[in-house]
Amino acid sequence: MSDSDRTALLRVALDDLVALCDRHDATADPEARFRLAGEVMEQVKALPGVVAGIRARDVGDLWAAEELTLAALAGRLKVSKARADQLVRVSRETVAHLEET
């Protein structure tokens, strides 16, 4: 996934959030605003997942492009070898999930 694809993915998530906030602000009914505020909260909660997915693909790209060992990847990312292994596994799962959809 290219940097522009990653940026586009995050931009879509943020644009959706802004549009929802605009709908909230334009709604006169307090009960409807309350429901929309709940939707805003759910989207805000989902943003770390979007960023984590981007980060996971970045780790996978780095690992594959440079054919690093886990120890070398851990050193580059300044994390433990166990954490590097976890990030690579998440990267593989993320890529597999994206290919399924």
SEBAKE-912904 format. One record per residue: residue in three letters; x, y, z of N, C-alpha, C in turn. Coordinates in steps of 0.001 Angstrom, whole numbers, plus 500000, padded with zeros to 6 digits. Layout:
N
<atom><aa>ala</aa><n_px>X</n_px><n_py>Y</n_py><n_pz>Z</n_pz><ca_px>X</ca_px><ca_py>Y</ca_py><ca_pz>Z</ca_pz><c_px>X</c_px><c_py>Y</c_py><c_pz>Z</c_pz></atom>
...
END
This chain:
101
<atom><aa>met</aa><n_px>500855</n_px><n_py>498831</n_py><n_pz>500000</n_pz><ca_px>500000</ca_px><ca_py>500000</ca_py><ca_pz>500000</ca_pz><c_px>500898</c_px><c_py>501227</c_py><c_pz>500000</c_pz></atom>
<atom><aa>ser</aa><n_px>500599</n_px><n_py>502153</n_py><n_pz>499132</n_pz><ca_px>501437</ca_px><ca_py>503346</ca_py><ca_pz>499021</ca_pz><c_px>501095</c_px><c_py>504362</c_py><c_pz>500102</c_pz></atom>
<atom><aa>asp</aa><n_px>502002</n_px><n_py>505324</n_py><n_pz>500263</n_pz><ca_px>501747</ca_px><ca_py>506392</ca_py><ca_pz>501235</ca_pz><c_px>500469</c_px><c_py>507148</c_py><c_pz>500893</c_pz></atom>
<atom><aa>ser</aa><n_px>500223</n_px><n_py>507377</n_py><n_pz>499608</n_pz><ca_px>499012</ca_px><ca_py>508104</ca_py><ca_pz>499227</ca_pz><c_px>497763</c_px><c_py>507284</c_py><c_pz>499549</c_pz></atom>
<atom><aa>asp</aa><n_px>497841</n_px><n_py>505949</n_py><n_pz>499422</n_pz><ca_px>496705</ca_px><ca_py>505099</ca_py><ca_pz>499794</ca_pz><c_px>496445</c_px><c_py>505171</c_py><c_pz>501294</c_pz></atom>
<atom><aa>arg</aa><n_px>497522</n_px><n_py>505171</n_py><n_pz>502065</n_pz><ca_px>497374</ca_px><ca_py>505256</ca_py><ca_pz>503522</ca_pz><c_px>496765</c_px><c_py>506593</c_py><c_pz>503914</c_pz></atom>
<atom><aa>thr</aa><n_px>497254</n_px><n_py>507647</n_py><n_pz>503287</n_pz><ca_px>496721</ca_px><ca_py>508978</ca_py><ca_pz>503562</ca_pz><c_px>495251</c_px><c_py>509055</c_py><c_pz>503177</c_pz></atom>
<atom><aa>ala</aa><n_px>494899</n_px><n_py>508475</n_py><n_pz>502042</n_pz><ca_px>493510</ca_px><ca_py>508493</ca_py><ca_pz>501588</ca_pz><c_px>492611</c_px><c_py>507740</c_py><c_pz>502564</c_pz></atom>
<atom><aa>leu</aa><n_px>493084</n_px><n_py>506611</n_py><n_pz>503065</n_pz><ca_px>492304</ca_px><ca_py>505830</ca_py><ca_pz>504022</ca_pz><c_px>492016</c_px><c_py>506637</c_py><c_pz>505281</c_pz></atom>
<atom><aa>leu</aa><n_px>493022</n_px><n_py>507283</n_py><n_pz>505795</n_pz><ca_px>492840</ca_px><ca_py>508094</ca_py><ca_pz>506994</ca_pz><c_px>491976</c_px><c_py>509317</c_py><c_pz>506693</c_pz></atom>
<atom><aa>arg</aa><n_px>492183</n_px><n_py>509917</n_py><n_pz>505534</n_pz><ca_px>491395</ca_px><ca_py>511090</ca_py><ca_pz>505158</ca_pz><c_px>489908</c_px><c_py>510746</c_py><c_pz>505066</c_pz></atom>
<atom><aa>val</aa><n_px>489577</n_px><n_py>509594</n_py><n_pz>504507</n_pz><ca_px>488171</ca_px><ca_py>509181</ca_py><ca_pz>504414</ca_pz><c_px>487575</c_px><c_py>509038</c_py><c_pz>505812</c_pz></atom>
<atom><aa>ala</aa><n_px>488317</n_px><n_py>508396</n_py><n_pz>506713</n_pz><ca_px>487818</ca_px><ca_py>508225</ca_py><ca_pz>508084</ca_pz><c_px>487589</c_px><c_py>509574</c_py><c_pz>508755</c_pz></atom>
<atom><aa>leu</aa><n_px>488529</n_px><n_py>510493</n_py><n_pz>508571</n_pz><ca_px>488382</ca_px><ca_py>511817</ca_py><ca_pz>509189</ca_pz><c_px>487275</c_px><c_py>512629</c_py><c_pz>508528</c_pz></atom>
<atom><aa>asp</aa><n_px>487160</n_px><n_py>512536</n_py><n_pz>507203</n_pz><ca_px>486090</ca_px><ca_py>513246</ca_py><ca_pz>506498</ca_pz><c_px>484717</c_px><c_py>512757</c_py><c_pz>506953</c_pz></atom>
<atom><aa>asp</aa><n_px>484592</n_px><n_py>511435</n_py><n_pz>507140</n_pz><ca_px>483325</ca_px><ca_py>510878</ca_py><ca_pz>507645</ca_pz><c_px>483006</c_px><c_py>511429</c_py><c_pz>509030</c_pz></atom>
<atom><aa>leu</aa><n_px>484031</n_px><n_py>511548</n_py><n_pz>509854</n_pz><ca_px>483854</ca_px><ca_py>512070</ca_py><ca_pz>511201</ca_pz><c_px>483423</c_px><c_py>513535</c_py><c_pz>511165</c_pz></atom>
<atom><aa>val</aa><n_px>484055</n_px><n_py>514325</n_py><n_pz>510325</n_pz><ca_px>483696</ca_px><ca_py>515747</ca_py><ca_pz>510192</ca_pz><c_px>482265</c_px><c_py>515888</c_py><c_pz>509679</c_pz></atom>
<atom><aa>ala</aa><n_px>481885</n_px><n_py>515083</n_py><n_pz>508690</n_pz><ca_px>480523</ca_px><ca_py>515146</ca_py><ca_pz>508152</ca_pz><c_px>479498</c_px><c_py>514802</c_py><c_pz>509229</c_pz></atom>
<atom><aa>leu</aa><n_px>479808</n_px><n_py>513823</n_py><n_pz>510045</n_pz><ca_px>478906</ca_px><ca_py>513448</ca_py><ca_pz>511130</ca_pz><c_px>478794</c_px><c_py>514571</c_py><c_pz>512158</c_pz></atom>
<atom><aa>cys</aa><n_px>479905</n_px><n_py>515219</n_py><n_pz>512461</n_pz><ca_px>479880</ca_px><ca_py>516368</ca_py><ca_pz>513386</ca_pz><c_px>479049</c_px><c_py>517509</c_py><c_pz>512797</c_pz></atom>
<atom><aa>asp</aa><n_px>479166</n_px><n_py>517739</n_py><n_pz>511498</n_pz><ca_px>478368</ca_px><ca_py>518774</ca_py><ca_pz>510842</ca_pz><c_px>476879</c_px><c_py>518448</c_py><c_pz>510927</c_pz></atom>
<atom><aa>arg</aa><n_px>476530</n_px><n_py>517168</n_py><n_pz>510705</n_pz><ca_px>475125</ca_px><ca_py>516761</ca_py><ca_pz>510823</ca_pz><c_px>474632</c_px><c_py>516981</c_py><c_pz>512247</c_pz></atom>
<atom><aa>his</aa><n_px>475476</n_px><n_py>516655</n_py><n_pz>513217</n_pz><ca_px>475113</ca_px><ca_py>516864</ca_py><ca_pz>514621</ca_pz><c_px>474815</c_px><c_py>518336</c_py><c_pz>514870</c_pz></atom>
<atom><aa>asp</aa><n_px>475734</n_px><n_py>519188</n_py><n_pz>514432</n_pz><ca_px>475579</ca_px><ca_py>520630</ca_py><ca_pz>514692</ca_pz><c_px>474364</c_px><c_py>521224</c_py><c_pz>513982</c_pz></atom>
<atom><aa>ala</aa><n_px>473956</n_px><n_py>520636</n_py><n_pz>512861</n_pz><ca_px>472829</ca_px><ca_py>521164</ca_py><ca_pz>512088</ca_pz><c_px>471488</c_px><c_py>520587</c_py><c_pz>512549</c_pz></atom>
<atom><aa>thr</aa><n_px>471498</n_px><n_py>519679</n_py><n_pz>513490</n_pz><ca_px>470273</ca_px><ca_py>519020</ca_py><ca_pz>513942</ca_pz><c_px>469681</c_px><c_py>519787</c_py><c_pz>515118</c_pz></atom>
<atom><aa>ala</aa><n_px>468392</n_px><n_py>520115</n_py><n_pz>515000</n_pz><ca_px>467721</ca_px><ca_py>520891</ca_py><ca_pz>516038</ca_pz><c_px>467237</c_px><c_py>520014</c_py><c_pz>517202</c_pz></atom>
<atom><aa>asp</aa><n_px>466832</n_px><n_py>518800</n_py><n_pz>516908</n_pz><ca_px>466247</ca_px><ca_py>517922</ca_py><ca_pz>517920</ca_pz><c_px>467327</c_px><c_py>517407</c_py><c_pz>518877</c_pz></atom>
<atom><aa>pro</aa><n_px>467206</n_px><n_py>517706</n_py><n_pz>520175</n_pz><ca_px>468223</ca_px><ca_py>517277</ca_py><ca_pz>521139</ca_pz><c_px>468409</c_px><c_py>515757</c_py><c_pz>521197</c_pz></atom>
<atom><aa>glu</aa><n_px>467327</n_px><n_py>515004</n_py><n_pz>521072</n_pz><ca_px>467448</ca_px><ca_py>513547</ca_py><ca_pz>521109</ca_pz><c_px>468216</c_px><c_py>513029</c_py><c_pz>519897</c_pz></atom>
<atom><aa>ala</aa><n_px>467931</n_px><n_py>513588</n_py><n_pz>518739</n_pz><ca_px>468662</ca_px><ca_py>513198</ca_py><ca_pz>517533</ca_pz><c_px>470132</c_px><c_py>513600</c_py><c_pz>517645</c_pz></atom>
<atom><aa>arg</aa><n_px>470392</n_px><n_py>514787</n_py><n_pz>518222</n_pz><ca_px>471784</ca_px><ca_py>515214</ca_py><ca_pz>518426</ca_pz><c_px>472506</c_px><c_py>514253</c_py><c_pz>519360</c_pz></atom>
<atom><aa>phe</aa><n_px>471807</n_px><n_py>513787</n_py><n_pz>520387</n_pz><ca_px>472401</ca_px><ca_py>512843</ca_py><ca_pz>521331</ca_pz><c_px>472795</c_px><c_py>511545</c_py><c_pz>520610</c_pz></atom>
<atom><aa>arg</aa><n_px>471898</n_px><n_py>511041</n_py><n_pz>519759</n_pz><ca_px>472216</ca_px><ca_py>509824</ca_py><ca_pz>518995</ca_pz><c_px>473406</c_px><c_py>510067</c_py><c_pz>518065</c_pz></atom>
<atom><aa>leu</aa><n_px>473419</n_px><n_py>511224</n_py><n_pz>517408</n_pz><ca_px>474540</ca_px><ca_py>511556</ca_py><ca_pz>516521</ca_pz><c_px>475843</c_px><c_py>511693</c_py><c_pz>517306</c_pz></atom>
<atom><aa>ala</aa><n_px>475761</n_px><n_py>512247</n_py><n_pz>518501</n_pz><ca_px>476963</ca_px><ca_py>512352</ca_py><ca_pz>519340</ca_pz><c_px>477500</c_px><c_py>510965</c_py><c_pz>519672</c_pz></atom>
<atom><aa>gly</aa><n_px>476596</n_px><n_py>510012</n_py><n_pz>519876</n_pz><ca_px>477012</ca_px><ca_py>508630</ca_py><ca_pz>520102</ca_pz><c_px>477721</c_px><c_py>508059</c_py><c_pz>518882</c_pz></atom>
<atom><aa>glu</aa><n_px>477224</n_px><n_py>508380</n_py><n_pz>517691</n_pz><ca_px>477877</ca_px><ca_py>507931</ca_py><ca_pz>516454</ca_pz><c_px>479256</c_px><c_py>508576</c_py><c_pz>516311</c_pz></atom>
<atom><aa>val</aa><n_px>479355</n_px><n_py>509855</n_py><n_pz>516684</n_pz><ca_px>480657</ca_px><ca_py>510533</ca_py><ca_pz>516655</ca_pz><c_px>481627</c_px><c_py>509795</c_py><c_pz>517572</c_pz></atom>
<atom><aa>met</aa><n_px>481169</n_px><n_py>509452</n_py><n_pz>518770</n_pz><ca_px>482026</ca_px><ca_py>508743</ca_py><ca_pz>519720</ca_pz><c_px>482473</c_px><c_py>507405</c_py><c_pz>519149</c_pz></atom>
<atom><aa>glu</aa><n_px>481572</n_px><n_py>506674</n_py><n_pz>518509</n_pz><ca_px>481939</ca_px><ca_py>505373</ca_py><ca_pz>517926</ca_pz><c_px>482986</c_px><c_py>505544</c_py><c_pz>516823</c_pz></atom>
<atom><aa>gln</aa><n_px>482850</n_px><n_py>506588</n_py><n_pz>516012</n_pz><ca_px>483848</ca_px><ca_py>506817</ca_py><ca_pz>514961</ca_pz><c_px>485194</c_px><c_py>507218</c_py><c_pz>515554</c_pz></atom>
<atom><aa>val</aa><n_px>485157</n_px><n_py>508021</n_py><n_pz>516606</n_pz><ca_px>486406</ca_px><ca_py>508408</ca_py><ca_pz>517266</ca_pz><c_px>487083</c_px><c_py>507160</c_py><c_pz>517844</c_pz></atom>
<atom><aa>lys</aa><n_px>486290</n_px><n_py>506265</n_py><n_pz>518439</n_pz><ca_px>486848</ca_px><ca_py>505028</ca_py><ca_pz>518980</ca_pz><c_px>487449</c_px><c_py>504153</c_py><c_pz>517885</c_pz></atom>
<atom><aa>ala</aa><n_px>486911</n_px><n_py>504233</n_py><n_pz>516666</n_pz><ca_px>487396</ca_px><ca_py>503404</ca_py><ca_pz>515559</ca_pz><c_px>488690</c_px><c_py>503941</c_py><c_pz>514950</c_pz></atom>
<atom><aa>leu</aa><n_px>488994</n_px><n_py>505220</n_py><n_pz>515133</n_pz><ca_px>490188</ca_px><ca_py>505810</ca_py><ca_pz>514515</ca_pz><c_px>491491</c_px><c_py>505112</c_py><c_pz>514908</c_pz></atom>
<atom><aa>pro</aa><n_px>491695</n_px><n_py>504756</n_py><n_pz>516172</n_pz><ca_px>492939</ca_px><ca_py>504036</ca_py><ca_pz>516483</ca_pz><c_px>493083</c_px><c_py>502741</c_py><c_pz>515683</c_pz></atom>
<atom><aa>gly</aa><n_px>491984</n_px><n_py>502077</n_py><n_pz>515403</n_pz><ca_px>492032</ca_px><ca_py>500864</ca_py><ca_pz>514589</ca_pz><c_px>492461</c_px><c_py>501149</c_py><c_pz>513162</c_pz></atom>
<atom><aa>val</aa><n_px>491982</n_px><n_py>502268</n_py><n_pz>512618</n_pz><ca_px>492386</ca_px><ca_py>502669</ca_py><ca_pz>511266</ca_pz><c_px>493887</c_px><c_py>502930</c_py><c_pz>511240</c_pz></atom>
<atom><aa>val</aa><n_px>494358</n_px><n_py>503684</n_py><n_pz>512216</n_pz><ca_px>495789</ca_px><ca_py>504010</ca_py><ca_pz>512285</ca_pz><c_px>496609</c_px><c_py>502748</c_py><c_pz>512558</c_pz></atom>
<atom><aa>ala</aa><n_px>496106</n_px><n_py>501862</n_py><n_pz>513394</n_pz><ca_px>496823</ca_px><ca_py>500614</ca_py><ca_pz>513674</ca_pz><c_px>496948</c_px><c_py>499768</c_py><c_pz>512412</c_pz></atom>
<atom><aa>gly</aa><n_px>495906</n_px><n_py>499756</n_py><n_pz>511607</n_pz><ca_px>495969</ca_px><ca_py>499024</ca_py><ca_pz>510340</ca_pz><c_px>497006</c_px><c_py>499609</c_py><c_pz>509400</c_pz></atom>
<atom><aa>ile</aa><n_px>497064</n_px><n_py>500924</n_py><n_pz>509344</n_pz><ca_px>498070</ca_px><ca_py>501600</ca_py><ca_pz>508522</ca_pz><c_px>499464</c_px><c_py>501254</c_py><c_pz>509041</c_pz></atom>
<atom><aa>arg</aa><n_px>499628</n_px><n_py>501322</n_py><n_pz>510338</n_pz><ca_px>500926</ca_px><ca_py>501034</ca_py><ca_pz>510950</ca_pz><c_px>501335</c_px><c_py>499578</c_py><c_pz>510708</c_pz></atom>
<atom><aa>ala</aa><n_px>500381</n_px><n_py>498678</n_py><n_pz>510811</n_pz><ca_px>500682</ca_px><ca_py>497262</ca_py><ca_pz>510581</ca_pz><c_px>501171</c_px><c_py>497039</c_py><c_pz>509152</c_pz></atom>
<atom><aa>arg</aa><n_px>500521</n_px><n_py>497662</n_py><n_pz>508197</n_pz><ca_px>500969</ca_px><ca_py>497517</ca_py><ca_pz>506805</ca_pz><c_px>502349</c_px><c_py>498125</c_py><c_pz>506613</c_pz></atom>
<atom><aa>asp</aa><n_px>502622</n_px><n_py>499229</n_py><n_pz>507296</n_pz><ca_px>503950</ca_px><ca_py>499839</ca_py><ca_pz>507212</ca_pz><c_px>505028</c_px><c_py>498890</c_py><c_pz>507723</c_pz></atom>
<atom><aa>val</aa><n_px>504750</n_px><n_py>498229</n_py><n_pz>508844</n_pz><ca_px>505704</ca_px><ca_py>497274</ca_py><ca_pz>509404</ca_pz><c_px>505932</c_px><c_py>496135</c_py><c_pz>508410</c_pz></atom>
<atom><aa>gly</aa><n_px>504853</n_px><n_py>495614</n_py><n_pz>507854</n_pz><ca_px>504973</ca_px><ca_py>494539</ca_py><ca_pz>506865</ca_pz><c_px>505760</c_px><c_py>494971</c_py><c_pz>505641</c_pz></atom>
<atom><aa>asp</aa><n_px>505511</n_px><n_py>496191</n_py><n_pz>505183</n_pz><ca_px>506247</ca_px><ca_py>496717</ca_py><ca_pz>504023</ca_pz><c_px>507733</c_px><c_py>496815</c_py><c_pz>504316</c_pz></atom>
<atom><aa>leu</aa><n_px>508077</n_px><n_py>497333</n_py><n_pz>505488</n_pz><ca_px>509481</ca_px><ca_py>497478</ca_py><ca_pz>505872</ca_pz><c_px>510144</c_px><c_py>496113</c_py><c_pz>505982</c_pz></atom>
<atom><aa>trp</aa><n_px>509482</n_px><n_py>495204</n_py><n_pz>506659</n_pz><ca_px>510039</ca_px><ca_py>493871</ca_py><ca_pz>506876</ca_pz><c_px>510282</c_px><c_py>493145</c_py><c_pz>505555</c_pz></atom>
<atom><aa>ala</aa><n_px>509301</n_px><n_py>493226</n_py><n_pz>504644</n_pz><ca_px>509413</ca_px><ca_py>492531</ca_py><ca_pz>503360</ca_pz><c_px>510409</c_px><c_py>493220</c_py><c_pz>502427</c_pz></atom>
<atom><aa>ala</aa><n_px>510346</n_px><n_py>494533</n_py><n_pz>502355</n_pz><ca_px>511189</ca_px><ca_py>495266</ca_py><ca_pz>501412</ca_pz><c_px>512669</c_px><c_py>495109</c_py><c_pz>501724</c_pz></atom>
<atom><aa>glu</aa><n_px>512987</n_px><n_py>495066</n_py><n_pz>502989</n_pz><ca_px>514392</ca_px><ca_py>495005</ca_py><ca_pz>503377</ca_pz><c_px>514813</c_px><c_py>493611</c_py><c_pz>503836</c_pz></atom>
<atom><aa>glu</aa><n_px>513867</n_px><n_py>492654</n_py><n_pz>503766</n_pz><ca_px>514146</ca_px><ca_py>491269</ca_py><ca_pz>504145</ca_pz><c_px>514882</c_px><c_py>491189</c_py><c_pz>505481</c_pz></atom>
<atom><aa>leu</aa><n_px>514303</n_px><n_py>491864</n_py><n_pz>506465</n_pz><ca_px>514911</ca_px><ca_py>491933</ca_py><ca_pz>507789</ca_pz><c_px>514595</c_px><c_py>490691</c_py><c_pz>508613</c_pz></atom>
<atom><aa>thr</aa><n_px>515503</n_px><n_py>490344</n_py><n_pz>509500</n_pz><ca_px>515186</ca_px><ca_py>489354</ca_py><ca_pz>510526</ca_pz><c_px>514311</c_px><c_py>490048</c_py><c_pz>511564</c_pz></atom>
<atom><aa>leu</aa><n_px>513673</n_px><n_py>489259</n_py><n_pz>512417</n_pz><ca_px>512873</ca_px><ca_py>489875</ca_py><ca_pz>513482</ca_pz><c_px>513739</c_px><c_py>490723</c_py><c_pz>514397</c_pz></atom>
<atom><aa>ala</aa><n_px>514948</n_px><n_py>490250</n_py><n_pz>514673</n_pz><ca_px>515847</ca_px><ca_py>491017</ca_py><ca_pz>515541</ca_pz><c_px>516206</c_px><c_py>492357</c_py><c_pz>514887</c_pz></atom>
<atom><aa>ala</aa><n_px>516482</n_px><n_py>492333</n_py><n_pz>513585</n_pz><ca_px>516821</ca_px><ca_py>493576</ca_py><ca_pz>512885</ca_pz><c_px>515615</c_px><c_py>494510</c_py><c_pz>512826</c_pz></atom>
<atom><aa>leu</aa><n_px>514436</n_px><n_py>493937</n_py><n_pz>512577</n_pz><ca_px>513221</ca_px><ca_py>494753</ca_py><ca_pz>512551</ca_pz><c_px>512985</c_px><c_py>495381</c_py><c_pz>513924</c_pz></atom>
<atom><aa>ala</aa><n_px>513155</n_px><n_py>494589</n_py><n_pz>514967</n_pz><ca_px>512985</ca_px><ca_py>495100</ca_py><ca_pz>516331</ca_pz><c_px>513939</c_px><c_py>496261</c_py><c_pz>516590</c_pz></atom>
<atom><aa>gly</aa><n_px>515184</n_px><n_py>496110</n_py><n_pz>516144</n_pz><ca_px>516150</ca_px><ca_py>497190</ca_py><ca_pz>516313</ca_pz><c_px>515754</c_px><c_py>498442</c_py><c_pz>515567</c_pz></atom>
<atom><aa>arg</aa><n_px>515275</n_px><n_py>498286</n_py><n_pz>514339</n_pz><ca_px>514853</ca_px><ca_py>499441</ca_py><ca_pz>513543</ca_pz><c_px>513675</c_px><c_py>500164</c_py><c_pz>514166</c_pz></atom>
<atom><aa>leu</aa><n_px>512745</n_px><n_py>499392</n_py><n_pz>514715</n_pz><ca_px>511531</ca_px><ca_py>499987</ca_py><ca_pz>515302</ca_pz><c_px>511706</c_px><c_py>500372</c_py><c_pz>516766</c_pz></atom>
<atom><aa>lys</aa><n_px>512851</n_px><n_py>499960</n_py><n_pz>517328</n_pz><ca_px>513128</ca_px><ca_py>500228</ca_py><ca_pz>518738</ca_pz><c_px>512071</c_px><c_py>499595</c_py><c_pz>519643</c_pz></atom>
<atom><aa>val</aa><n_px>511767</n_px><n_py>498322</n_py><n_pz>519343</n_pz><ca_px>510852</ca_px><ca_py>497522</ca_py><ca_pz>520154</ca_pz><c_px>511533</c_px><c_py>496190</c_py><c_pz>520449</c_pz></atom>
<atom><aa>ser</aa><n_px>510931</n_px><n_py>495405</n_py><n_pz>521327</n_pz><ca_px>511484</ca_px><ca_py>494086</ca_py><ca_pz>521616</ca_pz><c_px>511257</c_px><c_py>493156</c_py><c_pz>520418</c_pz></atom>
<atom><aa>lys</aa><n_px>512008</n_px><n_py>492070</n_py><n_pz>520393</n_pz><ca_px>511841</ca_px><ca_py>491083</ca_py><ca_pz>519329</ca_pz><c_px>510429</c_px><c_py>490483</c_py><c_pz>519378</c_pz></atom>
<atom><aa>ala</aa><n_px>509906</n_px><n_py>490267</n_py><n_pz>520590</n_pz><ca_px>508550</ca_px><ca_py>489738</ca_py><ca_pz>520735</ca_pz><c_px>507523</c_px><c_py>490708</c_py><c_pz>520155</c_pz></atom>
<atom><aa>arg</aa><n_px>507722</n_px><n_py>491993</n_py><n_pz>520393</n_pz><ca_px>506796</ca_px><ca_py>492998</ca_py><ca_pz>519852</ca_pz><c_px>506916</c_px><c_py>493061</c_py><c_pz>518332</c_pz></atom>
<atom><aa>ala</aa><n_px>508124</n_px><n_py>492958</n_py><n_pz>517809</n_pz><ca_px>508311</ca_px><ca_py>492951</ca_py><ca_pz>516354</ca_pz><c_px>507576</c_px><c_py>491762</c_py><c_pz>515740</c_pz></atom>
<atom><aa>asp</aa><n_px>507676</n_px><n_py>490600</n_py><n_pz>516386</n_pz><ca_px>506964</ca_px><ca_py>489416</ca_py><ca_pz>515906</ca_pz><c_px>505462</c_px><c_py>489646</c_py><c_pz>515913</c_pz></atom>
<atom><aa>gln</aa><n_px>504979</n_px><n_py>490258</n_py><n_pz>516977</n_pz><ca_px>503546</ca_px><ca_py>490562</ca_py><ca_pz>517076</ca_pz><c_px>503123</c_px><c_py>491520</c_py><c_pz>515955</c_pz></atom>
<atom><aa>leu</aa><n_px>503918</n_px><n_py>492535</n_py><n_pz>515692</n_pz><ca_px>503596</ca_px><ca_py>493497</ca_py><ca_pz>514633</ca_pz><c_px>503587</c_px><c_py>492832</c_py><c_pz>513262</c_pz></atom>
<atom><aa>val</aa><n_px>504513</n_px><n_py>491925</n_py><n_pz>513020</n_pz><ca_px>504540</ca_px><ca_py>491213</ca_py><ca_pz>511737</ca_pz><c_px>503295</c_px><c_py>490338</c_py><c_pz>511600</c_pz></atom>
<atom><aa>arg</aa><n_px>502920</n_px><n_py>489657</n_py><n_pz>512679</n_pz><ca_px>501709</ca_px><ca_py>488828</ca_py><ca_pz>512627</ca_pz><c_px>500468</c_px><c_py>489681</c_py><c_pz>512360</c_pz></atom>
<atom><aa>val</aa><n_px>500370</n_px><n_py>490828</n_py><n_pz>513022</n_pz><ca_px>499235</ca_px><ca_py>491732</ca_py><ca_pz>512796</ca_pz><c_px>499255</c_px><c_py>492231</c_py><c_pz>511353</c_pz></atom>
<atom><aa>ser</aa><n_px>500442</n_px><n_py>492517</n_py><n_pz>510839</n_pz><ca_px>500565</ca_px><ca_py>492969</ca_py><ca_pz>509458</ca_pz><c_px>500031</c_px><c_py>491909</c_py><c_pz>508497</c_pz></atom>
<atom><aa>arg</aa><n_px>500430</n_px><n_py>490669</n_py><n_pz>508719</n_pz><ca_px>499960</ca_px><ca_py>489576</ca_py><ca_pz>507856</ca_pz><c_px>498447</c_px><c_py>489425</c_py><c_pz>507939</c_pz></atom>
<atom><aa>glu</aa><n_px>497906</n_px><n_py>489495</n_py><n_pz>509141</n_pz><ca_px>496457</ca_px><ca_py>489372</ca_py><ca_pz>509321</ca_pz><c_px>495726</c_px><c_py>490524</c_py><c_pz>508654</c_pz></atom>
<atom><aa>thr</aa><n_px>496283</n_px><n_py>491729</n_py><n_pz>508764</n_pz><ca_px>495658</ca_px><ca_py>492910</ca_py><ca_pz>508160</ca_pz><c_px>495640</c_px><c_py>492776</c_py><c_pz>506643</c_pz></atom>
<atom><aa>val</aa><n_px>496774</n_px><n_py>492387</n_py><n_pz>506077</n_pz><ca_px>496854</ca_px><ca_py>492221</ca_py><ca_pz>504621</ca_pz><c_px>495890</c_px><c_py>491118</c_py><c_pz>504167</c_pz></atom>
<atom><aa>ala</aa><n_px>495845</n_px><n_py>490001</n_py><n_pz>504885</n_pz><ca_px>494940</ca_px><ca_py>488902</ca_py><ca_pz>504522</ca_pz><c_px>493491</c_px><c_py>489359</c_py><c_pz>504581</c_pz></atom>
<atom><aa>his</aa><n_px>493152</n_px><n_py>490132</n_py><n_pz>505604</n_pz><ca_px>491776</ca_px><ca_py>490636</ca_py><ca_pz>505734</ca_pz><c_px>491431</c_px><c_py>491572</c_py><c_pz>504576</c_pz></atom>
<atom><aa>leu</aa><n_px>492361</n_px><n_py>492444</n_py><n_pz>504228</n_pz><ca_px>492108</ca_px><ca_py>493381</ca_py><ca_pz>503126</ca_pz><c_px>491950</c_px><c_py>492652</c_py><c_pz>501800</c_pz></atom>
<atom><aa>glu</aa><n_px>492716</n_px><n_py>491585</n_py><n_pz>501617</n_pz><ca_px>492614</ca_px><ca_py>490827</ca_py><ca_pz>500365</ca_pz><c_px>491293</c_px><c_py>490066</c_py><c_pz>500268</c_pz></atom>
<atom><aa>glu</aa><n_px>490707</n_px><n_py>489724</n_py><n_pz>501414</n_pz><ca_px>489428</ca_px><ca_py>489029</ca_py><ca_pz>501442</ca_pz><c_px>488275</c_px><c_py>489948</c_py><c_pz>501091</c_pz></atom>
<atom><aa>thr</aa><n_px>488424</n_px><n_py>491235</n_py><n_pz>501416</n_pz><ca_px>487309</ca_px><ca_py>492178</ca_py><ca_pz>501213</ca_pz><c_px>487386</c_px><c_py>492861</c_py><c_pz>499886</c_pz></atom>
END
